[in-house]
């Protein structure tokens, strides 16, 4: 790290640490409302007979709903200018690179979640690196997130990245 680095020493020292931890309850009514709102009418989310015929114990939670079950929804007043809440980033601040944007996300789902499951999310900072692209310097932050149910079974894991620019 040099004196003109976009990465401050405090942020660099956080690589490998837990950035965020949260627990939430999976609730059938809430995921069904969410699925209907986004136009996802998969019978696995709504029809118990269909889900059982598909080798599930009951209707299952849409996998992409997990993060909402854990984190909930942020109010508009609680959002930063970049549209994020900062809750899952662990409050990383790059004074020399304040503009943020999503860099991408890849999620692997291992097990279904059912009504009344309690899911814990743990997000760890995997890396913080400075890069140089066509439009100049930027910081690339990568997190690894795990979602485990009340039996400590791995339900899902995700790799997420964020770009911070001057």
DSSP file (Angstrom, degrees, kcal/mol; ACC not computed):
  #  RESIDUE AA STRUCTURE BP1 BP2  ACC     N-H-->O    O-->H-N    N-H-->O    O-->H-N    TCO  KAPPA ALPHA  PHI   PSI    X-CA   Y-CA   Z-CA
    1    1 A X              0   0    0      0, 0.0     2,-0.2     0, 0.0     7,-0.0   0.000 360.0 360.0 360.0 131.5    0.0    0.0    0.0
    2    2 A X    >   -     0   0    0      1,-0.1     3,-1.7     5,-0.0     5,-0.1  -0.552 360.0 -99.9-104.4 172.2    1.4    3.4   -1.0
    3    3 A X  T 3  S+     0   0    0      1,-0.3    -1,-0.1    -2,-0.2     0, 0.0   0.788 124.5  46.8 -61.8 -28.2    0.6    6.9    0.4
    4    4 A X  T 3  S+     0   0    0      2,-0.0    -1,-0.3    92,-0.0     0, 0.0   0.252  84.7 134.0 -98.6  14.0   -1.7    7.6   -2.6
    5    5 A X    <   -     0   0    0     -3,-1.7    91,-0.1     1,-0.1     0, 0.0  -0.286  58.0-138.9 -62.2 145.1   -3.5    4.2   -2.3
    6    6 A X  S    S+     0   0    0    132,-0.1     2,-0.6    90,-0.1    90,-0.5   0.624  86.5  81.0 -76.2 -14.5   -7.3    4.2   -2.5
    7    7 A X  S    S-     0   0    0     -5,-0.1    -2,-0.1    89,-0.1     2,-0.1  -0.843  75.6-144.8 -99.9 119.5   -7.3    1.6    0.4
    8    8 A X     >  -     0   0    0     -2,-0.6     4,-2.3    85,-0.3     5,-0.2  -0.440  23.6-113.5 -79.2 157.6   -6.9    3.0    3.8
    9    9 A X  H  > S+     0   0    0      1,-0.2     4,-2.0     2,-0.2     5,-0.1   0.851 113.8  56.4 -61.2 -37.7   -5.0    1.0    6.5
   10   10 A X  H  4 S+     0   0    0      1,-0.2     4,-0.4     2,-0.2    -1,-0.2   0.922 110.9  43.4 -62.3 -44.2   -8.1    0.4    8.6
   11   11 A X  H >4 S+     0   0    0      1,-0.2     3,-1.6    82,-0.2     4,-0.3   0.924 111.7  53.7 -67.3 -43.7  -10.0   -1.2    5.8
   12   12 A X  H >< S+     0   0    0     -4,-2.3     3,-1.2     1,-0.3    -1,-0.2   0.862 103.9  57.2 -58.5 -36.4   -7.0   -3.2    4.6
   13   13 A X  T 3< S+     0   0    0     -4,-2.0    -1,-0.3     1,-0.2    -2,-0.2   0.628  94.8  68.0 -71.0 -12.8   -6.6   -4.6    8.1
   14   14 A X  T X   +     0   0    0     -3,-1.6     3,-2.5    -4,-0.4   111,-0.3   0.527  65.9 121.9 -88.0  -5.2  -10.2   -6.0    8.0
   15   15 A X  T <  S+     0   0    0     -3,-1.2   111,-0.2    -4,-0.3     3,-0.1  -0.381  80.0  22.7 -58.3 131.3   -9.5   -8.7    5.4
   16   16 A X  T 3  S+     0   0    0    109,-3.2    -1,-0.3     1,-0.4     2,-0.2   0.267 101.8 113.8  93.5  -9.5  -10.5  -12.0    6.9
   17   17 A X  S <  S-     0   0    0     -3,-2.5   108,-2.6   108,-0.1     2,-0.5  -0.534  77.6 -98.2 -93.5 161.5  -12.8  -10.5    9.5
   18   18 A X  E     -A  124   0A   0    106,-0.2   106,-0.3    -2,-0.2     3,-0.1  -0.668  34.0-175.5 -77.6 122.6  -16.5  -10.9    9.8
   19   19 A X  E     +     0   0A   0    104,-2.9     2,-0.3    -2,-0.5   105,-0.2   0.774  66.8   3.5 -89.1 -31.2  -18.2   -7.8    8.3
   20   20 A X  E     -A  123   0A   0    103,-1.6   103,-3.0    69,-0.1     2,-0.4  -0.991  53.3-174.3-158.0 147.3  -21.7   -8.6    9.2
   21   21 A X  E     +A  122   0A   0     -2,-0.3     2,-0.3   101,-0.2   101,-0.2  -0.984  18.6 159.5-143.4 131.6  -23.7  -11.2   11.0
   22   22 A X  E     -A  121   0A   0     99,-2.0    99,-3.4    -2,-0.4     2,-0.4  -0.992  22.5-151.7-152.3 153.9  -27.5  -11.4   11.1
   23   23 A X  E     +A  120   0A   0     -2,-0.3     2,-0.3    97,-0.2    97,-0.2  -0.977  18.4 172.1-129.0 141.8  -30.3  -13.9   11.9
   24   24 A X  E     -A  119   0A   0     95,-2.5    95,-3.0    -2,-0.4     2,-0.4  -0.977  29.7-114.7-146.8 160.5  -33.8  -14.0   10.5
   25   25 A X  E     -A  118   0A   0     44,-0.4     2,-0.6    -2,-0.3    93,-0.2  -0.799  23.5-132.0 -98.3 136.1  -36.8  -16.2   10.5
   26   26 A X        -     0   0    0     91,-3.2    90,-3.0    -2,-0.4     2,-0.5  -0.776  29.3-172.3 -86.0 122.4  -38.1  -17.8    7.3
   27   27 A X     >  -     0   0    0     -2,-0.6     4,-2.6    88,-0.2     5,-0.3  -0.972  23.3-147.2-126.2 123.3  -41.9  -17.1    7.1
   28   28 A X  H  > S+     0   0    0     -2,-0.5     4,-2.5     1,-0.2     5,-0.2   0.891  99.1  50.2 -54.9 -47.7  -44.1  -18.6    4.5
   29   29 A X  H  > S+     0   0    0      1,-0.2     4,-2.1     2,-0.2    -1,-0.2   0.908 112.4  48.0 -61.1 -41.8  -46.5  -15.7    4.3
   30   30 A X  H  > S+     0   0    0      2,-0.2     4,-2.3     1,-0.2    -2,-0.2   0.923 113.4  45.4 -66.9 -44.4  -43.7  -13.2    3.9
   31   31 A X  H  X S+     0   0    0     -4,-2.6     4,-3.0     1,-0.2    -1,-0.2   0.871 112.2  52.6 -69.1 -32.9  -41.9  -15.2    1.1
   32   32 A X  H  X S+     0   0    0     -4,-2.5     4,-2.4    -5,-0.3    -1,-0.2   0.899 110.0  47.9 -67.7 -38.3  -45.2  -15.8   -0.7
   33   33 A X  H  X S+     0   0    0     -4,-2.1     4,-2.4    -5,-0.2    -2,-0.2   0.927 113.9  47.8 -63.4 -43.9  -45.9  -12.1   -0.7
   34   34 A X  H  X S+     0   0    0     -4,-2.3     4,-2.0     2,-0.2    -2,-0.2   0.941 112.1  48.7 -61.9 -48.2  -42.4  -11.4   -1.9
   35   35 A X  H  <>S+     0   0    0     -4,-3.0     5,-3.0     1,-0.2     4,-0.4   0.908 112.7  47.9 -60.5 -43.3  -42.7  -14.1   -4.7
   36   36 A X  H ><5S+     0   0    0     -4,-2.4     3,-0.9     3,-0.2    -1,-0.2   0.905 109.8  53.6 -63.7 -40.1  -46.0  -12.7   -5.8
   37   37 A X  H 3<5S+     0   0    0     -4,-2.4    -1,-0.2     1,-0.3    -2,-0.2   0.847 112.6  42.6 -65.0 -34.1  -44.7   -9.2   -5.8
   38   38 A X  T 3<5S-     0   0    0     -4,-2.0    -1,-0.3    -5,-0.1    -2,-0.2   0.397 117.8-111.2 -93.7   4.0  -41.7  -10.1   -8.1
   39   39 A X  T < 5 +     0   0    0     -3,-0.9     2,-0.9    -4,-0.4    -3,-0.2   0.731  70.0 141.1  78.7  22.6  -43.9  -12.3  -10.3
   40   40 A X      < +     0   0    0     -5,-3.0    -1,-0.2    -6,-0.2    -2,-0.1  -0.827  16.9 168.0-101.4  98.3  -42.5  -15.6   -9.3
   41   41 A X        +     0   0    0     -2,-0.9    -1,-0.1    -3,-0.1     2,-0.1  -0.069  12.7 157.7-103.1  31.8  -45.4  -18.1   -9.1
   42   42 A X    >>  -     0   0    0      1,-0.2     3,-1.9    -7,-0.1     4,-0.6  -0.372  44.1-135.8 -56.4 126.2  -43.4  -21.3   -8.8
   43   43 A X  H 3> S+     0   0    0      1,-0.3     4,-3.0     2,-0.2     3,-0.4   0.702  99.0  74.0 -63.2 -17.7  -45.7  -23.9   -7.2
   44   44 A X  H 34 S+     0   0    0      1,-0.2    16,-2.3     2,-0.2    -1,-0.3   0.804 100.2  45.3 -62.4 -26.6  -42.8  -25.0   -5.0
   45   45 A X  H <4 S+     0   0    0     -3,-1.9    -1,-0.2    14,-0.2    -2,-0.2   0.692 129.3  21.7 -86.7 -20.3  -43.4  -21.8   -3.0
   46   46 A X  H  < S+     0   0    0     -4,-0.6     2,-0.7    -3,-0.4    -2,-0.2   0.710 107.6  66.7-121.2 -30.9  -47.2  -22.0   -2.9
   47   47 A X     X  -     0   0    0     -4,-3.0     4,-2.5     1,-0.2     5,-0.2  -0.863  50.5-169.3-112.6 106.3  -48.5  -25.5   -3.3
   48   48 A X  H  > S+     0   0    0     -2,-0.7     4,-2.7     1,-0.2     5,-0.2   0.882  89.8  51.8 -61.5 -40.6  -47.7  -28.1   -0.6
   49   49 A X  H  > S+     0   0    0      1,-0.2     4,-2.2     2,-0.2    -1,-0.2   0.922 111.4  47.2 -63.0 -43.1  -48.9  -31.1   -2.6
   50   50 A X  H  > S+     0   0    0      2,-0.2     4,-0.9     1,-0.2    -2,-0.2   0.921 112.6  49.7 -63.0 -44.0  -46.8  -30.0   -5.6
   51   51 A X  H ><>S+     0   0    0     -4,-2.5     5,-2.1    -8,-0.3     3,-0.6   0.914 111.4  48.4 -62.8 -43.3  -43.7  -29.5   -3.3
   52   52 A X  H ><5S+     0   0    0     -4,-2.7     3,-1.7     1,-0.2    -1,-0.2   0.884 108.2  53.9 -65.4 -37.5  -44.2  -32.9   -1.7
   53   53 A X  H 3<5S+     0   0    0     -4,-2.2    -1,-0.2     1,-0.3    -2,-0.2   0.710 105.0  56.6 -67.3 -18.9  -44.5  -34.6   -5.1
   54   54 A X  T <<5S-     0   0    0     -4,-0.9    -1,-0.3    -3,-0.6    -2,-0.2   0.131 128.3 -98.6 -97.9  18.1  -41.2  -32.9   -5.9
   55   55 A X  T < 5S+     0   0    0     -3,-1.7     2,-0.3     1,-0.3    -3,-0.2   0.731  83.7 125.8  72.9  26.6  -39.5  -34.6   -2.9
   56   56 A X      < -     0   0    0     -5,-2.1    -1,-0.3    -8,-0.1    -2,-0.1  -0.780  66.3-126.1-106.4 159.3  -39.7  -31.7   -0.5
   57   57 A X  S    S-     0   0    0     -2,-0.3     2,-0.3     1,-0.1    -5,-0.1   0.780  84.0 -32.0 -72.7 -27.2  -41.2  -31.9    3.0
   58   58 A X  S    S-     0   0    0     -7,-0.1    -1,-0.1   -14,-0.1   -11,-0.1  -0.885 100.0 -35.0-168.8-171.7  -43.5  -28.9    2.3
   59   59 A X        -     0   0    0     -2,-0.3    56,-0.5   -13,-0.1     2,-0.3  -0.364  66.6-141.0 -60.4 148.8  -43.5  -25.7    0.3
   60   60 A X        -     0   0    0    -16,-2.3     2,-0.3    54,-0.1    54,-0.2  -0.802  13.0-103.8-117.5 157.9  -40.0  -24.2    0.3
   61   61 A X        -     0   0    0     52,-3.1    52,-0.4    -2,-0.3     2,-0.2  -0.570  43.1-104.8 -75.1 134.3  -38.7  -20.7    0.5
   62   62 A X    >   -     0   0    0     -2,-0.3     3,-2.1     1,-0.2     4,-0.5  -0.450  32.0-130.2 -57.3 128.1  -37.5  -19.2   -2.8
   63   63 A X  G >  S+     0   0    0      1,-0.3     3,-1.4     2,-0.2     4,-0.3   0.846 104.4  55.8 -54.4 -38.8  -33.8  -19.3   -2.5
   64   64 A X  G 3  S+     0   0    0      1,-0.3     3,-0.4     2,-0.1     4,-0.3   0.632  95.8  68.1 -71.8 -10.9  -33.2  -15.7   -3.5
   65   65 A X  G X> S+     0   0    0     -3,-2.1     4,-2.1     1,-0.2     3,-1.1   0.688  75.2  89.3 -77.5 -18.0  -35.5  -14.6   -0.7
   66   66 A X  H <> S+     0   0    0     -3,-1.4     4,-1.8    -4,-0.5     5,-0.2   0.868  83.0  52.7 -49.5 -46.2  -33.0  -15.7    2.0
   67   67 A X  H 3> S+     0   0    0     -3,-0.4     4,-2.9    -4,-0.3     5,-0.3   0.847 110.1  49.0 -63.8 -31.6  -31.2  -12.4    2.2
   68   68 A X  H <> S+     0   0    0     -3,-1.1     4,-2.1    -4,-0.3    -1,-0.2   0.858 106.9  55.5 -74.0 -34.9  -34.5  -10.6    2.8
   69   69 A X  H  < S+     0   0    0     -4,-2.1   -44,-0.4     1,-0.2    -2,-0.2   0.869 118.4  35.4 -62.3 -34.8  -35.5  -13.0    5.5
   70   70 A X  H  < S+     0   0    0     -4,-1.8   -47,-0.2    -5,-0.2    -2,-0.2   0.913 131.1  26.8 -85.1 -46.9  -32.3  -12.2    7.3
   71   71 A X  H  < S-     0   0    0     -4,-2.9    -3,-0.2    -5,-0.2    -2,-0.2   0.674  88.2-156.3 -95.5 -19.3  -31.8   -8.5    6.5
   72   72 A X     <  -     0   0    0     -4,-2.1     2,-0.4    -5,-0.3    -1,-0.2  -0.326  39.9 -51.1  71.6-161.2  -35.3   -7.3    6.0
   73   73 A X        -     0   0    0     -4,-0.1     2,-0.3    -2,-0.0    -5,-0.0  -0.947  49.3-135.0-118.3 132.8  -36.0   -4.2    4.0
   74   74 A X        -     0   0    0     -2,-0.4     2,-0.1     1,-0.1     5,-0.1  -0.614  24.0-116.4 -84.7 144.3  -34.3   -0.9    4.5
   75   75 A X    >   -     0   0    0     -2,-0.3     3,-0.9     1,-0.1     4,-0.3  -0.418  24.9-114.5 -73.2 156.2  -36.3    2.3    4.5
   76   76 A X  G >  S+     0   0    0      1,-0.3     3,-1.3     2,-0.2    -1,-0.1   0.862 118.1  56.5 -59.6 -35.5  -35.6    4.9    1.8
   77   77 A X  G 3  S+     0   0    0      1,-0.2    -1,-0.3     0, 0.0    -3,-0.0   0.761 102.4  57.2 -67.6 -23.6  -34.3    7.3    4.5
   78   78 A X  G <  S+     0   0    0     -3,-0.9    -1,-0.2     2,-0.0     2,-0.2   0.461  86.9 101.1 -87.3  -0.9  -31.8    4.7    5.6
   79   79 A X    <   -     0   0    0     -3,-1.3     6,-0.2    -4,-0.3     2,-0.1  -0.589  68.8-128.8 -88.0 147.1  -30.1    4.3    2.2
   80   80 A X    >   -     0   0    0      4,-3.3     3,-2.3    -2,-0.2    -1,-0.1  -0.339  39.2 -93.0 -80.0 170.3  -26.8    5.9    1.2
   81   81 A X  T 3  S+     0   0    0      1,-0.3    -1,-0.1     2,-0.1    -2,-0.0   0.782 127.1  59.2 -56.9 -26.9  -26.5    8.0   -2.0
   82   82 A X  T 3  S-     0   0    0      2,-0.2    -1,-0.3     1,-0.0     3,-0.1   0.490 119.9-109.4 -82.0  -0.9  -25.4    4.9   -3.8
   83   83 A X  S <  S+     0   0    0     -3,-2.3     2,-0.2     1,-0.3    -2,-0.1   0.412  82.4 112.6  91.9  -2.1  -28.7    3.1   -2.9
   84   84 A X        -     0   0    0      1,-0.1    -4,-3.3    16,-0.0    -1,-0.3  -0.643  63.3-140.6-102.1 161.8  -27.2    0.6   -0.4
   85   85 A X        -     0   0    0     -6,-0.2    -1,-0.1    -2,-0.2   -10,-0.0   0.691  28.8-135.8 -91.6 -19.6  -27.7    0.5    3.3
   86   86 A X  S  >>S+     0   0    0     -6,-0.1     5,-1.2     1,-0.0     4,-0.5   0.361  71.8 118.3  81.3  -7.0  -24.1   -0.4    4.2
   87   87 A X  T >45S+     0   0    0      1,-0.2     3,-0.5     2,-0.2    -1,-0.0   0.889  77.2  37.7 -62.7 -41.7  -25.4   -3.0    6.6
   88   88 A X  T 345S+     0   0    0      1,-0.2    -1,-0.2     2,-0.1   -69,-0.1   0.568 105.6  67.1 -90.8  -7.0  -23.9   -6.0    4.9
   89   89 A X  T >45S-     0   0    0     -3,-0.4     3,-0.6   -70,-0.1    -1,-0.2   0.561 105.3-120.6 -87.2  -7.0  -20.6   -4.3    3.9
   90   90 A X  T <<5 -     0   0    0     -4,-0.5    -3,-0.1    -3,-0.5    -2,-0.1   0.694  58.5 -72.9  76.3  17.5  -19.5   -4.0    7.5
   91   91 A X  T 3 <S+     0   0    0     -5,-1.2    -1,-0.2     1,-0.2     2,-0.1   0.756  72.7 178.3  70.0  24.0  -19.3   -0.3    7.2
   92   92 A X    <   -     0   0    0     -3,-0.6     2,-0.4    -6,-0.2    -1,-0.2  -0.397   8.1-165.4 -59.7 132.8  -16.2   -0.3    5.1
   93   93 A X        -     0   0    0     -2,-0.1     2,-0.6   -85,-0.0   -85,-0.3  -0.988  17.3-171.4-125.7 130.1  -15.3    3.3    4.2
   94   94 A X    >   -     0   0    0     -2,-0.4     3,-2.4     3,-0.2   -87,-0.1  -0.851   5.0-169.3-118.3  92.5  -12.8    4.3    1.5
   95   95 A X  T 3  S+     0   0    0     -2,-0.6     3,-0.4     1,-0.3    -1,-0.1   0.795  89.4  45.9 -54.6 -30.7  -12.3    8.1    1.9
   96   96 A X  T 3  S+     0   0    0    -90,-0.5    -1,-0.3     1,-0.2   -89,-0.1   0.470 121.1  38.7 -91.3  -1.5  -10.5    8.3   -1.4
   97   97 A X    <   +     0   0    0     -3,-2.4    69,-0.3   -91,-0.2    -1,-0.2  -0.507  66.0 152.8-144.5  69.8  -13.0    6.1   -3.2
   98   98 A X        +     0   0    0     -3,-0.4     2,-0.4    66,-0.1    68,-0.2   0.677  45.0  93.3 -80.2 -17.6  -16.5    7.1   -2.0
   99   99 A X  E     -B  165   0A   0     66,-2.2    66,-3.0    -5,-0.1     2,-0.3  -0.641  60.6-167.9 -81.3 128.5  -18.5    6.1   -5.1
  100  100 A X  E     +B  164   0A   0     -2,-0.4     2,-0.3    64,-0.2    64,-0.2  -0.847  16.2 166.0-119.8 151.0  -19.9    2.6   -4.8
  101  101 A X  E     -B  163   0A   0     62,-1.8    62,-3.0    -2,-0.3     2,-0.1  -0.977  42.9 -92.1-154.8 155.1  -21.5    0.1   -7.2
  102  102 A X  E     -B  162   0A   0     -2,-0.3    60,-0.3    60,-0.2     3,-0.1  -0.411  27.7-168.3 -67.0 142.1  -22.2   -3.6   -7.2
  103  103 A X  E     -     0   0A   0     58,-2.9    59,-0.2     1,-0.4     2,-0.2   0.600  53.6 -75.0-105.8 -17.5  -19.5   -5.7   -8.7
  104  104 A X  E     -B  161   0A   0     57,-1.0    57,-2.6     2,-0.0    -1,-0.4  -0.665  36.3-130.8 140.1 164.9  -21.4   -9.0   -9.0
  105  105 A X  E     -B  160   0A   0     55,-0.2     2,-0.4    -2,-0.2    55,-0.2  -0.984   9.3-170.9-151.9 139.2  -22.7  -11.9   -7.0
  106  106 A X  E     -B  159   0A   0     53,-2.3    53,-2.6    -2,-0.3     2,-0.4  -0.995  14.0-171.4-131.0 125.3  -22.6  -15.7   -7.3
  107  107 A X  E     -B  158   0A   0     -2,-0.4     2,-0.5    51,-0.2    51,-0.2  -0.947  11.9-161.7-123.7 138.1  -24.7  -17.8   -5.1
  108  108 A X  E     -B  157   0A   0     49,-3.0    49,-2.2    -2,-0.4     2,-0.5  -0.979  12.2-152.0-115.6 127.7  -24.8  -21.6   -4.5
  109  109 A X  E     +B  156   0A   0     -2,-0.5    47,-0.3    47,-0.2     3,-0.1  -0.875  19.6 170.7-103.1 127.8  -27.8  -23.1   -2.9
  110  110 A X        +     0   0    0     45,-3.4     2,-0.3    -2,-0.5    46,-0.2   0.812  63.1  12.6-104.2 -40.9  -27.3  -26.3   -0.9
  111  111 A X  S    S-     0   0    0     44,-1.6    -1,-0.3    42,-0.1     2,-0.1  -0.957  76.1-107.8-138.1 153.2  -30.5  -27.0    1.0
  112  112 A X        -     0   0    0     -2,-0.3     2,-0.4    -3,-0.1   -50,-0.1  -0.429  27.5-134.0 -76.3 158.3  -34.1  -25.7    0.9
  113  113 A X        -     0   0    0    -52,-0.4   -52,-3.1    -2,-0.1     2,-0.2  -0.923  21.2-159.4-111.9 142.3  -35.4  -23.5    3.7
  114  114 A X    >   -     0   0    0     -2,-0.4     3,-2.3   -54,-0.2   -88,-0.2  -0.719  35.3 -68.7-117.2 165.2  -38.8  -24.1    5.2
  115  115 A X  T 3  S+     0   0    0    -56,-0.5   -88,-0.2     1,-0.3    -1,-0.1  -0.273 120.5  17.2 -51.8 133.4  -41.4  -22.1    7.1
  116  116 A X  T 3  S+     0   0    0    -90,-3.0    -1,-0.3     1,-0.3   -89,-0.1   0.442  87.4 141.9  76.8   4.9  -40.1  -21.3   10.6
  117  117 A X    <   -     0   0    0     -3,-2.3   -91,-3.2   -91,-0.3     2,-0.5  -0.488  46.3-139.6 -66.9 147.0  -36.5  -22.1    9.8
  118  118 A X  E     -A   25   0A   0    -93,-0.2     2,-0.5    -2,-0.1    32,-0.3  -0.961  20.2-163.0-109.3 123.5  -34.1  -19.6   11.5
  119  119 A X  E     -A   24   0A   0    -95,-3.0   -95,-2.5    -2,-0.5     2,-0.5  -0.909   7.4-158.3-115.0 131.1  -31.2  -18.6    9.2
  120  120 A X  E     -AC  23 148A   0     28,-3.1    28,-2.4    -2,-0.5     2,-0.5  -0.921   6.5-158.0-107.5 130.6  -28.0  -17.0   10.2
  121  121 A X  E     -AC  22 147A   0    -99,-3.4   -99,-2.0    -2,-0.5     2,-0.4  -0.905   8.0-174.5-105.1 132.5  -26.0  -15.1    7.7
  122  122 A X  E     -AC  21 146A   0     24,-2.3    24,-2.4    -2,-0.5     2,-0.5  -0.983   4.6-167.3-127.5 120.1  -22.2  -14.6    8.3
  123  123 A X  E     -AC  20 145A   0   -103,-3.0  -104,-2.9    -2,-0.4  -103,-1.6  -0.936   5.0-170.8-112.6 121.9  -20.4  -12.3    5.8
  124  124 A X  E     -AC  18 144A   0     20,-2.8    20,-2.5    -2,-0.5     2,-0.7  -0.886  28.3-117.5-113.0 139.7  -16.6  -12.3    5.8
  125  125 A X  E     + C   0 143A   0   -108,-2.6  -109,-3.2    -2,-0.4    18,-0.3  -0.668  32.3 179.7 -76.8 114.1  -14.3   -9.9    3.9
  126  126 A X  E     -     0   0A   0     16,-2.5     2,-0.3    -2,-0.7    17,-0.2   0.891  59.1 -13.3 -83.7 -43.4  -12.3  -12.1    1.5
  127  127 A X  E     - C   0 142A   0     15,-1.8    15,-2.6  -112,-0.1     2,-0.4  -0.995  41.9-162.5-159.7 153.4  -10.2   -9.5   -0.2
  128  128 A X  E     + C   0 141A   0     -2,-0.3     2,-0.4    13,-0.2    13,-0.2  -0.936  29.1 166.1-137.7 113.4   -9.7   -5.8   -0.8
  129  129 A X  E     - C   0 140A   0     11,-2.2    11,-3.1    -2,-0.4     2,-0.4  -0.962  32.8-131.3-132.7 147.5   -7.5   -4.9   -3.8
  130  130 A X  E     + C   0 139A   0     -2,-0.4     2,-0.3     9,-0.2     9,-0.2  -0.822  33.2 178.0 -94.7 135.9   -6.8   -1.8   -5.8
  131  131 A X  E     - C   0 138A   0      7,-3.1     7,-2.2    -2,-0.4     2,-0.5  -0.830  25.5-134.1-131.4 168.9   -7.0   -2.2   -9.5
  132  132 A X  E     + C   0 137A   0     -2,-0.3     5,-0.2     5,-0.2     2,-0.2  -0.982  30.2 170.8-129.2 120.5   -6.6   -0.1  -12.6
  133  133 A X  E >   - C   0 136A   0      3,-2.9     3,-1.6    -2,-0.5     0, 0.0  -0.456  52.9 -77.2-115.4-170.8   -9.2   -0.3  -15.4
  134  134 A X  T 3  S+     0   0    0      1,-0.3     3,-0.1    -2,-0.2    -2,-0.0   0.821 131.3  44.0 -59.3 -32.5  -10.0    1.5  -18.6
  135  135 A X  T 3  S-     0   0    0      1,-0.3    -1,-0.3     0, 0.0     2,-0.2   0.290 123.0 -94.7 -99.5  11.4  -11.7    4.3  -16.6
  136  136 A X  E <   -C  133   0A   0     -3,-1.6    -3,-2.9    29,-0.0    -1,-0.3  -0.711  66.7 -12.8 117.0-165.2   -9.0    4.6  -13.9
  137  137 A X  E     +C  132   0A   0     -2,-0.2    29,-0.5    -5,-0.2     2,-0.3  -0.389  58.6 163.1 -77.7 151.9   -8.2    3.3  -10.4
  138  138 A X  E     -CD 131 165A   0     -7,-2.2    -7,-3.1    27,-0.1     2,-0.5  -0.978  34.7-116.9-158.3 165.0  -10.8    1.5   -8.3
  139  139 A X  E     -CD 130 164A   0     25,-2.8    25,-2.3    -2,-0.3     2,-0.6  -0.920  20.8-157.5-107.8 133.4  -11.1   -0.7   -5.2
  140  140 A X  E     -CD 129 163A   0    -11,-3.1   -11,-2.2    -2,-0.5     2,-0.4  -0.955  10.0-171.0-112.4 117.5  -12.5   -4.2   -5.6
  141  141 A X  E     -CD 128 162A   0     21,-2.6    21,-2.2    -2,-0.6     2,-0.4  -0.904   1.3-167.4-108.3 134.4  -13.9   -5.7   -2.3
  142  142 A X  E     -CD 127 161A   0    -15,-2.6   -16,-2.5    -2,-0.4   -15,-1.8  -0.983   2.6-170.9-125.1 134.5  -15.0   -9.3   -2.2
  143  143 A X  E     -CD 125 160A   0     17,-3.0    17,-2.0    -2,-0.4     2,-0.5  -0.884  14.7-147.5-118.4 151.7  -17.1  -11.0    0.6
  144  144 A X  E     -CD 124 159A   0    -20,-2.5   -20,-2.8    -2,-0.3     2,-0.4  -0.991  21.3-168.5-115.9 126.5  -17.9  -14.6    1.2
  145  145 A X  E     -CD 123 158A   0     13,-3.1    13,-2.7    -2,-0.5     2,-0.4  -0.945   6.5-166.2-120.6 133.8  -21.3  -15.1    2.8
  146  146 A X  E     -CD 122 157A   0    -24,-2.4   -24,-2.3    -2,-0.4     2,-0.5  -0.917   5.6-159.1-115.5 147.0  -22.7  -18.3    4.4
  147  147 A X  E     +CD 121 156A   0      9,-2.7     8,-2.9    -2,-0.4     9,-1.5  -0.992  16.6 178.9-122.5 120.6  -26.3  -19.0    5.3
  148  148 A X  E     -CD 120 154A   0    -28,-2.4   -28,-3.1    -2,-0.5     6,-0.2  -0.944  19.2-133.8-124.2 144.9  -26.9  -21.7    7.9
  149  149 A X    >   -     0   0    0      4,-2.0     3,-2.5    -2,-0.4   -30,-0.2  -0.221  43.6 -83.0 -86.4-177.0  -30.2  -22.9    9.4
  150  150 A X  T 3  S+     0   0    0    -32,-0.3   -31,-0.1     1,-0.3    -1,-0.1   0.633 131.0  56.8 -64.5 -13.9  -31.0  -23.6   13.1
  151  151 A X  T 3  S-     0   0    0    -33,-0.1    -1,-0.3     2,-0.1     3,-0.1   0.257 118.4-112.8 -97.2  10.9  -29.4  -27.1   12.7
  152  152 A X    <   +     0   0    0     -3,-2.5     2,-0.3     1,-0.2    -2,-0.1   0.665  67.3 150.4  65.8  19.2  -26.1  -25.4   11.5
  153  153 A X        -     0   0    0      1,-0.1    -4,-2.0     2,-0.0     2,-0.7  -0.639  55.1-112.0 -81.9 138.5  -26.6  -26.9    8.1
  154  154 A X  E     + D   0 148A   0     -2,-0.3    -6,-0.2    -6,-0.2     3,-0.1  -0.605  40.3 171.8 -73.2 113.3  -25.2  -24.9    5.2
  155  155 A X  E     -     0   0A   0     -8,-2.9   -45,-3.4    -2,-0.7   -44,-1.6   0.865  62.5 -17.8 -89.2 -44.4  -28.2  -23.7    3.2
  156  156 A X  E     -BD 109 147A   0     -9,-1.5    -9,-2.7   -47,-0.3    -1,-0.4  -0.984  52.2-157.7-157.5 160.7  -26.4  -21.3    0.8
  157  157 A X  E     -BD 108 146A   0    -49,-2.2   -49,-3.0    -2,-0.3     2,-0.3  -0.992  12.6-167.5-144.5 148.6  -23.2  -19.5    0.2
  158  158 A X  E     -BD 107 145A   0    -13,-2.7   -13,-3.1    -2,-0.3     2,-0.5  -0.971  18.3-149.7-137.7 148.8  -22.4  -16.4   -1.9
  159  159 A X  E     -BD 106 144A   0    -53,-2.6   -53,-2.3    -2,-0.3     2,-0.4  -0.990  28.3-179.8-114.1 123.1  -19.5  -14.5   -3.2
  160  160 A X  E     -BD 105 143A   0    -17,-2.0   -17,-3.0    -2,-0.5     2,-0.3  -0.938   8.3-164.9-126.7 144.0  -20.3  -10.8   -3.6
  161  161 A X  E     -BD 104 142A   0    -57,-2.6   -58,-2.9    -2,-0.4   -57,-1.0  -0.938   4.0-165.9-130.6 156.7  -18.2   -8.0   -4.8
  162  162 A X  E     -BD 102 141A   0    -21,-2.2   -21,-2.6    -2,-0.3     2,-0.5  -0.983  12.0-144.1-136.8 145.7  -18.3   -4.2   -4.7
  163  163 A X  E     -BD 101 140A   0    -62,-3.0   -62,-1.8    -2,-0.3     2,-0.5  -0.945  11.6-166.6-112.4 132.1  -16.4   -1.5   -6.7
  164  164 A X  E     -BD 100 139A   0    -25,-2.3   -25,-2.8    -2,-0.5     2,-0.3  -0.980  10.3-173.9-119.4 129.3  -15.4    1.7   -5.0
  165  165 A X  E      BD  99 138A   0    -66,-3.0   -66,-2.2    -2,-0.5   -27,-0.1  -0.854 360.0 360.0-122.0 155.2  -14.2    4.6   -7.2
  166  166 A X              0   0    0    -29,-0.5   -68,-0.1    -2,-0.3   -69,-0.1   0.505 360.0 360.0 -64.1 360.0  -12.8    8.1   -6.5
